[in-house]
Amino acid sequence: MSCETSAAETLIIPAIIARKPVTSIGDSAFAGCSALTAITIPDNVTSIGDEAFRDCTALTSITIPHNVTSIGDEAFRGCTNLEHINMLGNTPLTLGSNLFNGIHTDAKVYLAPMVTGYGDIFKGLDVIPSPLTYAMNGDTITIENCEPSVAMTLIIPDTISGKPVTSIGDNAFESCPNLTSITLPADVTSIGDYAFKGCSGLTSITIPDSVTSIGKNAFENCISLEHISMLGNIPTTLGSNLFNGVHAEAKVYLAPMVTGYENTFSHLDVIPSPLTYTLLANGGVGIADCETSATGPLLIPAIIARKSVTDINYEAFKYCTELTSITIPDSVTSIGDSAFMYCYKLTSIKIPDSVTYIGSQAFKDCSDLTSITIPDSVTTIGDEAFKNCTGLTKITIPNSVTSIGDAAFKNCTGLTSIKIPDGVTDISYEAFKDCSGLTSITIPDSVTSIATQAFIGCSGLTSITMLGNIPAAVDGATDQHADCSGWAAIGECEANPEWMNQFCARSCGRSPAGTAVFNYVHAEAKVYLAPMVTGYEDTFGGLEVIPSPLTGAIDGDTVTIVSCDTSTTGALIIPAIIARKPMTSIGNGAFWKCTALTSITIPDSVTSIGDEAFRDCTGLTSITIPDNVISIGDEPFKGCTKLEHINMLGNIPQTLGSNLFNGVHPDAVVCVQPGCATLLWSRLR
């Protein structure tokens, strides 16, 4: 067996392939699968080959089934994050050398109950024996006892020696006071009398939906136990005094759509789940609805009815006005239309990396939402997805997003900046309308279409930077509704900007060539062009266009600045990226006689500064040379008569020309990080 090294995240090896059992994992089968975070080995495997999991650097734990009798040389070498090795069977008969070379420094071997042959150290790692003992009952297992001294989070395995654990015996965990958390097997059906009596450190317990019987006094005197989660319908057999002596604030929390419980369960208050769900054709579960009375934080379970929750359905949480935070599990891939619409008090929500789709109006009118990060698995943001999220001050949109829907961020008045990702091709109708806090926006060169009113009403917007050539389609280039001319007079439109709709720009005296895109932005707003872009006239979208003073030349995969308009004034920031290529060089004489420049910011991407690059920049008072610069040509600052401070962020460049600082200010110094000194002055001068 082998695996593609590109395999990512969780992988379950099937027990049967081509109607035959999988019994061996071959040499180097998973070597170099660096993105694998978890892997399940089937019970019928008996042999793991040499270097089978070498350099699986994301792997944090591995479980070796009880039937494995042979593990080859360096099977887990270089698994740098591997901390948890679970051995379900006795020590294998054949063991290779250096099994765990280069794994995590805190790694340990954890043994299943009653396995033998390991000792205190196994292949250089500490061995942690299981505190459990068990009994076989035909084809099933009963947990009979746990060492009272156990002080840990304990997971009872689903199977032992290949048989399912179905019962927790009488008194099995009685008086284990240091047990803080325990996970019961998925198929357990019976919890015995006094099973967890006196587990005073236990704060919560989850009862699987398979449980049909709980014995008397099962959780008696669990004085810290506050949270009892019931995943299934009420068990058919219940003993007395189940929760005597638990925490005074203890409650029973029900999974969605379970039945049979009343207002109390063994004297404890019962909290029903506010959620309902549907079973989906893909085999998963969709959250269908939440009671609008739900309050506070809400955790959506990853598993319901033993199936993964994959979808948040249409309008599932609409009008849940008292929810303050929602945790979405990593299993969810789709957030449906209007899913969280009108959740006014929602302040935080984490969208997991598994989500690929955010539907229309998904978070519309979530006015208390302050920040959100969209994962790089998402490609589309639906229409009005974040409309009227007035409290939103920060949003991160990944480069995977190619489409931003109509009015997606309309009236997000708290947004002061937003980065439109490089992959976006269309900025839709009203996408950022009335984002009055927005002061600047950069349009990437991937954008080919800007719809009407995309930025209308962004009253604080003063700077629009265009990184690419003029988009092919901009706001009403074709007249879709010529019969709109009688709608309103120009003066009426000026007084009533809401009348300015996407079809009738001409009726308000606007040009069809993009003017409505930037209507009602700041009075001083301008469009700034990146170097080497083309197609713009003196105005764009009704705003003055400021061409870049820089000219660049593409050299393979990099760009060199070859000249700057000598009339350029004030401060200038040289972009690190031009035409999607790194700007690495400042050419010979590039800024010669730019006398009105007062400061220049050189990006970290620059490695080379050419001859006379800044000659006669007489307004320049200081310059910072990034640490990546390895070459400076002849006389780069000649005649920079006001230049007093030269800040060197890196080691002395490998190649230095002559007369570097001829004609600079007589009191000029070279500042070497950290601190300022003149130690290199004689060398550089």
WOCORCOR-V123687 format. One record per pair of residues at least 4 apart in sequence whose C-alpha atoms are under 6 Angstrom apart, sorted by sequence separation. I is the first residue (numbers start at 1). J is the second residue. If there is no record, write none. Layout:
BEGIN
[[I | J] [I | J]]
END
This chain:
BEGIN
[[16 | 20] [118 | 122] [121 | 125] [136 | 140] [137 | 141] [159 | 163] [264 | 268] [280 | 284] [303 | 307] [493 | 497] [506 | 510] [511 | 515] [539 | 543] [554 | 558] [555 | 559] [577 | 581] [672 | 676] [681 | 685] [16 | 21] [121 | 126] [136 | 141] [159 | 164] [264 | 269] [280 | 285] [303 | 308] [505 | 510] [539 | 544] [554 | 559] [577 | 582] [671 | 676] [15 | 21] [16 | 22] [121 | 127] [135 | 141] [158 | 164] [159 | 165] [264 | 270] [279 | 285] [302 | 308] [303 | 309] [539 | 545] [553 | 559] [576 | 582] [577 | 583] [671 | 677] [15 | 22] [120 | 127] [135 | 142] [158 | 165] [263 | 270] [278 | 285] [302 | 309] [538 | 545] [553 | 560] [576 | 583] [134 | 142] [278 | 286] [552 | 560] [670 | 678] [134 | 143] [277 | 286] [552 | 561] [669 | 678] [134 | 144] [277 | 287] [551 | 561] [552 | 562] [133 | 144] [277 | 288] [551 | 562] [133 | 145] [276 | 288] [551 | 563] [132 | 145] [276 | 289] [550 | 563] [132 | 146] [275 | 289] [550 | 564] [131 | 146] [275 | 290] [493 | 508] [549 | 564] [131 | 147] [274 | 290] [549 | 565] [108 | 125] [113 | 130] [251 | 268] [256 | 273] [274 | 291] [526 | 543] [531 | 548] [108 | 126] [109 | 127] [110 | 128] [111 | 129] [112 | 130] [251 | 269] [252 | 270] [253 | 271] [254 | 272] [255 | 273] [490 | 508] [526 | 544] [527 | 545] [528 | 546] [529 | 547] [530 | 548] [111 | 130] [113 | 132] [252 | 271] [254 | 273] [256 | 275] [490 | 509] [527 | 546] [529 | 548] [531 | 550] [113 | 133] [256 | 276] [484 | 504] [531 | 551] [23 | 44] [24 | 45] [31 | 52] [37 | 58] [38 | 59] [46 | 67] [47 | 68] [60 | 81] [61 | 82] [82 | 103] [83 | 104] [166 | 187] [167 | 188] [174 | 195] [180 | 201] [181 | 202] [189 | 210] [190 | 211] [197 | 218] [203 | 224] [204 | 225] [225 | 246] [226 | 247] [310 | 331] [311 | 332] [324 | 345] [325 | 346] [333 | 354] [334 | 355] [341 | 362] [347 | 368] [348 | 369] [356 | 377] [357 | 378] [364 | 385] [370 | 391] [371 | 392] [379 | 400] [380 | 401] [387 | 408] [393 | 414] [402 | 423] [403 | 424] [410 | 431] [416 | 437] [417 | 438] [425 | 446] [426 | 447] [433 | 454] [439 | 460] [440 | 461] [584 | 605] [585 | 606] [598 | 619] [599 | 620] [607 | 628] [608 | 629] [615 | 636] [621 | 642] [622 | 643] [643 | 664] [644 | 665] [23 | 45] [27 | 49] [30 | 52] [31 | 53] [34 | 56] [36 | 58] [37 | 59] [43 | 65] [46 | 68] [50 | 72] [53 | 75] [54 | 76] [57 | 79] [59 | 81] [60 | 82] [61 | 83] [63 | 85] [66 | 88] [70 | 92] [80 | 102] [82 | 104] [166 | 188] [170 | 192] [173 | 195] [174 | 196] [177 | 199] [179 | 201] [180 | 202] [189 | 211] [193 | 215] [196 | 218] [197 | 219] [200 | 222] [202 | 224] [203 | 225] [204 | 226] [206 | 228] [209 | 231] [213 | 235] [223 | 245] [225 | 247] [309 | 331] [310 | 332] [314 | 336] [317 | 339] [318 | 340] [321 | 343] [324 | 346] [330 | 352] [333 | 355] [337 | 359] [340 | 362] [341 | 363] [344 | 366] [346 | 368] [347 | 369] [353 | 375] [356 | 378] [360 | 382] [363 | 385] [364 | 386] [367 | 389] [369 | 391] [370 | 392] [371 | 393] [373 | 395] [374 | 396] [376 | 398] [379 | 401] [383 | 405] [386 | 408] [387 | 409] [390 | 412] [392 | 414] [393 | 415] [399 | 421] [402 | 424] [406 | 428] [409 | 431] [410 | 432] [413 | 435] [415 | 437] [416 | 438] [422 | 444] [425 | 447] [429 | 451] [432 | 454] [433 | 455] [436 | 458] [438 | 460] [439 | 461] [442 | 464] [445 | 467] [449 | 471] [481 | 503] [485 | 507] [584 | 606] [588 | 610] [591 | 613] [592 | 614] [595 | 617] [597 | 619] [598 | 620] [604 | 626] [607 | 629] [611 | 633] [614 | 636] [615 | 637] [618 | 640] [620 | 642] [621 | 643] [622 | 644] [624 | 646] [627 | 649] [631 | 653] [641 | 663] [643 | 665] [23 | 46] [24 | 47] [25 | 48] [26 | 49] [27 | 50] [28 | 51] [29 | 52] [30 | 53] [31 | 54] [32 | 55] [33 | 56] [34 | 57] [35 | 58] [36 | 59] [45 | 68] [46 | 69] [47 | 70] [48 | 71] [49 | 72] [50 | 73] [51 | 74] [52 | 75] [53 | 76] [54 | 77] [55 | 78] [56 | 79] [57 | 80] [59 | 82] [60 | 83] [61 | 84] [62 | 85] [63 | 86] [64 | 87] [65 | 88] [66 | 89] [69 | 92] [73 | 96] [76 | 99] [77 | 100] [80 | 103] [81 | 104] [84 | 107] [86 | 109] [140 | 163] [141 | 164] [166 | 189] [167 | 190] [168 | 191] [169 | 192] [170 | 193] [171 | 194] [172 | 195] [173 | 196] [174 | 197] [175 | 198] [176 | 199] [177 | 200] [178 | 201] [187 | 210] [188 | 211] [189 | 212] [190 | 213] [191 | 214] [192 | 215] [193 | 216] [194 | 217] [195 | 218] [196 | 219] [197 | 220] [198 | 221] [199 | 222] [200 | 223] [201 | 224] [202 | 225] [203 | 226] [204 | 227] [205 | 228] [206 | 229] [207 | 230] [208 | 231] [209 | 232] [212 | 235] [216 | 239] [219 | 242] [220 | 243] [223 | 246] [224 | 247] [227 | 250] [229 | 252] [284 | 307] [285 | 308] [286 | 309] [309 | 332] [310 | 333] [311 | 334] [312 | 335] [313 | 336] [314 | 337] [315 | 338] [316 | 339] [317 | 340] [318 | 341] [319 | 342] [320 | 343] [321 | 344] [322 | 345] [323 | 346] [324 | 347] [325 | 348] [326 | 349] [332 | 355] [333 | 356] [334 | 357] [335 | 358] [336 | 359] [337 | 360] [338 | 361] [339 | 362] [340 | 363] [341 | 364] [342 | 365] [343 | 366] [344 | 367] [345 | 368] [346 | 369] [358 | 381] [359 | 382] [360 | 383] [361 | 384] [362 | 385] [363 | 386] [364 | 387] [365 | 388] [366 | 389] [367 | 390] [368 | 391] [369 | 392] [370 | 393] [371 | 394] [372 | 395] [373 | 396] [374 | 397] [378 | 401] [379 | 402] [380 | 403] [381 | 404] [382 | 405] [383 | 406] [384 | 407] [385 | 408] [386 | 409] [387 | 410] [388 | 411] [389 | 412] [390 | 413] [391 | 414] [392 | 415] [399 | 422] [405 | 428] [406 | 429] [407 | 430] [408 | 431] [409 | 432] [410 | 433] [411 | 434] [412 | 435] [413 | 436] [414 | 437] [415 | 438] [424 | 447] [425 | 448] [426 | 449] [427 | 450] [428 | 451] [429 | 452] [430 | 453] [431 | 454] [432 | 455] [433 | 456] [434 | 457] [435 | 458] [436 | 459] [437 | 460] [438 | 461] [439 | 462] [440 | 463] [441 | 464] [442 | 465] [443 | 466] [444 | 467] [445 | 468] [448 | 471] [451 | 474] [452 | 475] [518 | 541] [558 | 581] [560 | 583] [584 | 607] [585 | 608] [586 | 609] [587 | 610] [588 | 611] [589 | 612] [590 | 613] [591 | 614] [592 | 615] [593 | 616] [594 | 617] [595 | 618] [596 | 619] [606 | 629] [607 | 630] [608 | 631] [609 | 632] [610 | 633] [611 | 634] [612 | 635] [613 | 636] [614 | 637] [615 | 638] [616 | 639] [617 | 640] [618 | 641] [620 | 643] [621 | 644] [622 | 645] [623 | 646] [624 | 647] [625 | 648] [626 | 649] [627 | 650] [630 | 653] [634 | 657] [638 | 661] [641 | 664] [642 | 665] [645 | 668] [647 | 670] [648 | 671] [1 | 25] [24 | 48] [25 | 49] [27 | 51] [28 | 52] [31 | 55] [32 | 56] [34 | 58] [51 | 75] [54 | 78] [55 | 79] [57 | 81] [61 | 85] [69 | 93] [70 | 94] [71 | 95] [72 | 96] [73 | 97] [74 | 98] [75 | 99] [76 | 100] [77 | 101] [78 | 102] [79 | 103] [80 | 104] [83 | 107] [84 | 108] [85 | 109] [86 | 110] [87 | 111] [88 | 112] [139 | 163] [140 | 164] [141 | 165] [168 | 192] [170 | 194] [171 | 195] [174 | 198] [175 | 199] [177 | 201] [194 | 218] [197 | 221] [198 | 222] [200 | 224] [204 | 228] [212 | 236] [213 | 237] [214 | 238] [215 | 239] [216 | 240] [217 | 241] [218 | 242] [219 | 243] [220 | 244] [221 | 245] [222 | 246] [223 | 247] [226 | 250] [227 | 251] [228 | 252] [229 | 253] [230 | 254] [231 | 255] [284 | 308] [285 | 309] [312 | 336] [314 | 338] [315 | 339] [318 | 342] [319 | 343] [321 | 345] [325 | 349] [330 | 354] [335 | 359] [337 | 361] [338 | 362] [342 | 366] [344 | 368] [353 | 377] [360 | 384] [361 | 385] [365 | 389] [367 | 391] [371 | 395] [376 | 400] [381 | 405] [383 | 407] [384 | 408] [388 | 412] [390 | 414] [399 | 423] [406 | 430] [407 | 431] [411 | 435] [413 | 437] [422 | 446] [429 | 453] [430 | 454] [433 | 457] [434 | 458] [436 | 460] [440 | 464] [448 | 472] [449 | 473] [450 | 474] [451 | 475] [517 | 541] [558 | 582] [559 | 583] [585 | 609] [586 | 610] [588 | 612] [589 | 613] [592 | 616] [593 | 617] [595 | 619] [611 | 635] [612 | 636] [615 | 639] [616 | 640] [622 | 646] [630 | 654] [631 | 655] [632 | 656] [633 | 657] [634 | 658] [635 | 659] [636 | 660] [637 | 661] [638 | 662] [639 | 663] [640 | 664] [641 | 665] [644 | 668] [645 | 669] [646 | 670] [647 | 671] [648 | 672] [649 | 673] [661 | 685] [1 | 26] [27 | 52] [50 | 75] [70 | 95] [74 | 99] [77 | 102] [78 | 103] [85 | 110] [86 | 111] [90 | 115] [140 | 165] [141 | 166] [142 | 167] [143 | 168] [144 | 169] [170 | 195] [193 | 218] [213 | 238] [216 | 241] [217 | 242] [220 | 245] [221 | 246] [228 | 253] [229 | 254] [233 | 258] [284 | 309] [285 | 310] [286 | 311] [287 | 312] [288 | 313] [314 | 339] [337 | 362] [360 | 385] [383 | 408] [406 | 431] [429 | 454] [449 | 474] [558 | 583] [560 | 585] [561 | 586] [562 | 587] [588 | 613] [611 | 636] [631 | 656] [635 | 660] [638 | 663] [639 | 664] [646 | 671] [660 | 685] [3 | 29] [9 | 35] [73 | 99] [89 | 115] [90 | 116] [91 | 117] [142 | 168] [143 | 169] [216 | 242] [232 | 258] [233 | 259] [234 | 260] [284 | 310] [286 | 312] [287 | 313] [290 | 316] [515 | 541] [560 | 586] [561 | 587] [2 | 29] [3 | 30] [5 | 32] [8 | 35] [9 | 36] [10 | 37] [12 | 39] [13 | 40] [15 | 42] [145 | 172] [146 | 173] [151 | 178] [152 | 179] [153 | 180] [155 | 182] [156 | 183] [158 | 185] [286 | 313] [289 | 316] [290 | 317] [292 | 319] [295 | 322] [296 | 323] [297 | 324] [299 | 326] [300 | 327] [302 | 329] [514 | 541] [515 | 542] [563 | 590] [564 | 591] [569 | 596] [570 | 597] [571 | 598] [573 | 600] [574 | 601] [576 | 603] [1 | 29] [5 | 33] [8 | 36] [9 | 37] [10 | 38] [11 | 39] [12 | 40] [13 | 41] [144 | 172] [148 | 176] [151 | 179] [153 | 181] [154 | 182] [155 | 183] [156 | 184] [288 | 316] [292 | 320] [295 | 323] [296 | 324] [297 | 325] [298 | 326] [299 | 327] [300 | 328] [562 | 590] [563 | 591] [566 | 594] [569 | 597] [570 | 598] [571 | 599] [572 | 600] [573 | 601] [574 | 602] [10 | 39] [153 | 182] [156 | 185] [297 | 326] [571 | 600] [576 | 605] [477 | 512] [476 | 512] [477 | 513] [475 | 514] [474 | 514] [452 | 502] [461 | 521] [462 | 522] [456 | 517] [459 | 520] [461 | 522] [455 | 517] [456 | 518] [459 | 521] [460 | 522] [462 | 524] [463 | 525] [465 | 527] [453 | 516] [454 | 517] [455 | 518] [456 | 519] [457 | 520] [458 | 521] [459 | 522] [462 | 525] [463 | 526] [464 | 527] [465 | 528] [466 | 529] [467 | 530] [452 | 516] [453 | 517] [456 | 520] [457 | 521] [464 | 528] [465 | 529] [469 | 533] [452 | 517] [468 | 533] [469 | 534] [470 | 535] [470 | 536] [66 | 161]]
END
